[in-house]
Amino acid sequence: MRSAVGRALAPLASRLGIRSLPSGVGLGLGAGLGPAAPGQHLLEAAASAAAECGRLCCGSDCKPVPPLPIEAILTAEQLIRHWGYPSEEHHIQTEDGYILTMHRIPWGRTGRGAPGAEADRPVVLLQHGILQASDQWLLRGPEHDLVLMLADQGYDVWLGNFRGNVYSRKHVSLTTKHDKFWDYSWHENGFYDLAAEMDYVLGVSGQPSLHYIGHSMATTALLVLLSTRPEYNSRVRQASLLAPVAYFQHPRGLLSTALAFGKKLEPELRDSHIEVLPFGTVPLGLMNGLCHQGAATRPLCVAGYMQVAGPDRKQLNETLFTTLLAHLPAGGSIGQIVHYEQVYKTGKFRRKDHGVRGNTQRYGRSQPPSYNLTNIVAPIIFYYSTGDYLSNAKDVERLISEVPSTAAVYKVPHKDFNHGDYLWAVDSYELLYKTILKTMREF
């Protein structure tokens, strides 16, 4: 029986003149993901045809699909060197055995902080959001990317990668094929991953504390770390939280629909240990064929993105769009998503709920404990916006009121500024980065 995907794509395949493919042709999702499922052959055929004729048509008016920009296929380390910066790759181990990859830019193009230059440089750790990776910070170049600006201004720049993403898929005793590997949520991202990264970075740099910049889930992870391991507060000079996430009471767009639907599934998924949306889920050829600037289906790609991030067409970098999509998603665990779903259901920022029996075993109580935000004493700078569908302004303002060490609050002066704009907005420097850089110099 044909799959739902196959049935849905049948009209498209017919229009493209696709009839069948030889058996054994897969979708190219990457090693370890299992055999091609029903309908995947048709997807690959659609991707090939789209790449061949340039649009979802096969007539004389079709234009060739432009090749993907080189930035779309480079790794984080390659991107750093591509932009003319020195790059280092470091591998660290967490207390619970995960091997994380970190990328370092030890100095900038100006040479400030280079060997032989002034060595006492401030350190900054940047951390990515859910289903993302360190390469998200590196797609635009020195005049546009915050991390490269920081390197040029003399910072020792470190980019972290949470467990389970494309760069952090190793463990001392587990492989990604073990269910246990995926038994984590953003609690472990904060409690273990951020702790290990901070310890390592400060050990290498010799500095007593660092600046922290987190986007989306990386803000959640920092709140977890500083509230559950208060000793780490002294290691943070200041934390810049971009699109902070702790509460989910006012979702919009696709997130609202997904969270409402997820309420029914949460009890079944709360103790599931599976990988979600690994890197390569969407093959580059298919994505480029459907979403390049000349594609008839480009508006659908843009609309889908904005249903997730927020509808800010003015700040969308049209030429960058396929490049950023090429690096998404980067992989994670269902536990991260389920934990956010629980926050939405309860309105409480607390440990992951494993049911009465599981909670009693883990926490010694029937309900999971809330995170004690009053333990946070490191200076926290909140950056938020009204157009963000994932980090709603009302939820952020609630969080701000509960963090006693709030040092400053900056509301982006563009009403449609969305979740992705923190990384890729056309005017990100004027709207945001200029303020971040100025504020960091005050600490």
C-alpha positions, -999 to +999 in steps of 0.1 A: +000+000+000+013+034-009+023+057+020+006+090+027+037+108+015+036+088-017-001+095-023+005+132-016+034+134-040+018+114-068+002+144-086+036+162-084+054+132-098+029+129-126+034+166-135+072+161-135+069+130-156+082+107-129+069+071-131+092+050-110+128+045-097+149+014-096+145-005-063+171+003-037+173+040-044+172+058-011+165+093+001+201+100+012+192+109+048+226+097+061+241+066+076+223+049+105+188+061+097+176+028+083+163+018+048+142+041+027+106+041+037+077+039+013+073+072-006+110+081-002+118+069-037+092+093-050+106+121-029+141+115-044+126+115-078+108+148-072+141+163-058+160+152-089+134+165-113+132+198-094+169+201-096+169+193-133+143+217-145+146+243-118+110+247-109+081+224-103+074+222-140+092+208-170+085+234-198+106+258-218+100+286-192+118+267-164+151+281-151+180+260-139+183+256-101+212+277-089+239+258-070+238+261-033+262+288-019+294+273-005+283+284+030+254+259+028+276+229+028+305+238+050+309+227+086+314+252+115+351+248+115+352+252+077+330+283+079+353+299+104+383+294+081+362+303+050+357+338+065+395+342+072+397+333+109+418+308+128+397+278+140+402+252+166+380+221+174+379+208+209+363+177+223+351+176+259+334+150+281+304+157+304+300+141+338+275+116+324+298+105+295+287+126+265+315+138+241+307+174+230+324+193+202+333+229+207+346+254+181+370+282+190+380+314+173+410+323+193+415+357+177+401+379+150+413+393+117+428+423+135+452+400+153+441+412+187+448+383+210+470+365+185+502+347+198+526+374+209+498+400+213+480+409+245+469+376+260+445+386+288+414+386+266+378+383+277+362+350+269+327+345+254+307+313+251+279+312+226+253+285+226+227+275+200+190+268+202+169+237+199+177+214+169+205+237+159+243+237+161+273+260+163+273+267+125+241+288+130+263+317+141+286+316+110+266+318+079+269+355+068+305+367+073+325+392+093+303+422+086+271+405+097+278+376+122+280+385+159+306+358+167+330+372+141+325+408+153+334+395+188+365+379+175+376+411+157+370+431+189+394+409+209+373+383+225+383+347+228+352+331+211+339+296+219+309+280+202+292+251+221+272+222+208+247+204+229+246+166+231+228+149+202+233+175+175+253+169+143+286+177+161+280+160+194+270+124+187+295+104+208+295+089+243+320+070+263+299+038+263+268+045+242+262+050+205+233+069+188+216+035+182+211+031+219+179+044+233+197+055+264+218+079+244+186+100+237+174+099+273+177+136+281+160+170+279+172+206+281+177+199+318+207+178+310+218+204+284+221+229+312+231+207+342+258+187+324+266+202+290+269+239+299+287+230+331+313+210+312+317+236+285+322+264+310+347+244+330+367+235+299+367+270+284+378+286+317+405+260+322+420+266+287+418+303+288+429+307+324+401+333+330+380+332+362+347+340+344+332+343+309+305+361+290+276+340+278+254+345+248+225+320+244+197+318+219+164+302+225+169+268+242+204+279+253+187+305+275+166+277+291+197+256+297+215+285+314+186+292+337+187+255+346+224+255+353+225+287+374+194+277+395+205+241+401+242+246+404+246+280+420+283+278+421+284+285+384+270+320+389+305+333+398+318+320+365+295+341+344+305+378+340+272+385+323+247+364+303+230+378+272+198+359+267+185+362+231+148+352+227+146+338+262+125+307+268+112+295+302+074+298+298+052+288+269+018+303+278+012+325+248+024+305+217+016+317+182+017+303+147+026+266+141+039+263+177+005+270+191-010+242+170+018+218+178+016+224+215-022+220+216-019+187+197+010+176+218-011+177+250-027+144+240+006+128+231+027+140+261+018+112+285+028+086+259+061+104+250+073+115+283+096+085+288+104+080+251+141+080+242+143+087+205+162+111+182+142+137+164+150+156+132+187+148+127+209+167+103+201+155+068+164+150+075+156+171+044+181+163+016+199+194+003+188+187-033+152+186-024+154+217-002+172+237-028+149+225-056+119+236-037+131+267-019+157+285-041+148+321-051+135+311-085+114+281-074+076+283-078+073+267-043+096+293-027+067+312-011+056+280+006+091+276+021+091+311+034+056+309+047+065+277+066+096+293+081+076+323+093+048+302+107+075+288+131+097+319+137+073+348+132+062+368+101+091+393+095+095+394+057+113+428+060+143+413+079+144+381+059+177+378+040+165+364+007+199+353-006+207+336+027+175+317+030+185+284+014+219+285+033+202+287+067+177+260+057+207+238+047+219+238+083+185+230+098+176+208+116+207+197+133+193+170+156+181+165+191+160+144+215+123+140+218+128+147+255+137+183+248+104+188+230+084+169+256+098+190+284+087+222+267+053+207+262+050+201+299+059+237+306+030+247+282+006+223+300+014+233+335+025+269+332+054+260+355+092+261+349+102+229+365+120+196+361+108+170+336+077+151+346+080+113+346+047+105+362+040+099+399+061+067+400+090+081+380+090+114+399+090+096+432+120+076+421+139+106+408+129+134+430+114+118+461+081+134+455+050+129+432+055+162+413+087+175+397+104+204+416+103+239+401+136+256+392+145+280+419+152+312+399+162+331+430+194+312+430+205+331+400+228+360+410+249+364+378+240+395+358+214+386+332+206+408+302+173+400+285+168+406+247+134+400+234+109+411+207+072+413+200+072+394+167+088+362+180+064+333+178+085+310+200+096+335+227+065+354+234+069+389+249+044+382+277+062+350+287+096+368+287+083+396+308+070+371+334+105+355+334+122+389+338+101+396+369+112+363+385+150+366+379+164+387+408+197+394+390+182+410+359+208+437+350+192+451+319+163+445+295+163+453+258+132+451+236+142+451+199+128+482+183+112+464+154+078+451+161+080+421+137+115+409+148+112+371+149+130+341+164+154+337+136+162+374+132+184+372+163+208+352+140+201+363+105+181+396+103+192+420+075+196+448+100+208+426+130+237+449+138+217+481+141+187+465+157+205+442+181+243+435+179+254+471+185+236+470+218+249+436+228+285+446+221+282+479+239+266+462+270+292+435+271+319+461+274+303+474+306+310+441+324 
